[in-house]
Amino acid sequence: MNLLKLELKKRNREYGIITWESVQDFEIKTFLRNSNKVNVQFGKKVYSNRKVDYKYKRIAFGKKRMTNINNKYVLLSMKDGNLVVN
């Protein structure tokens, strides 16, 4: 299982988005198989059809959900076709 570690910054928590650096762009595209939308699994819930914005390098996830993450980093993995956020 492939894991990606992304840093969470202040703007990530303010706007409820998961972002990545330009140098990680190719890694993210291959990890997500260049999908326009993904299902995000956070905890026991699955949030369907979250848009992946490759132009601005972000995935909209929700402000309330981002405040529940207390770490400085987020780990992304794929499980059963869902993007798992830890």
Secondary structure, DSSP 8 states (H G I E B T S, - for coil): --EEEEE--HHHHHHTEEE--GGGHHHHHHHTTT-SEEEEEETTEEEEEEEEETTTTEEE--HHHHHT--SSEEEEEEETTEEEE-
